[in-house]
């Protein structure tokens, strides 16, 4: 159905599940940041929430910025995802 509407499904990798929607008392940013910085691999797609109000220790912008720095230090570069070809959706 998504393809018929011009959308393309692109899944993120398990390591890209940053956990930023989890309880910050049990999963503080330092733990999430260490895990993501270590486990994300070349080609992985990550996803972060920028407004989880229930977290007492907000992920963005500080932890997200540090994750980008850590990944760049590992030699990663970043790019936007390609747009779906409209002809493929039909």
Number of C-alpha atoms within 10 A of each C-alpha: 8 9 15 11 10 15 15 17 8 10 11 13 15 12 18 19 16 22 21 25 18 14 14 19 10 8 16 18 22 12 13 20 21 12 16 19 22 14 13 19 15 10 11 13 16 15 14 15 14 13 12 16 10 11 17 11 17 20 25 16 9 10 17 19 11 14 18 15 14 17 18 13 11 12 9 14 11 9 5 5 8 8 9 14 12 13 8 11 14 9
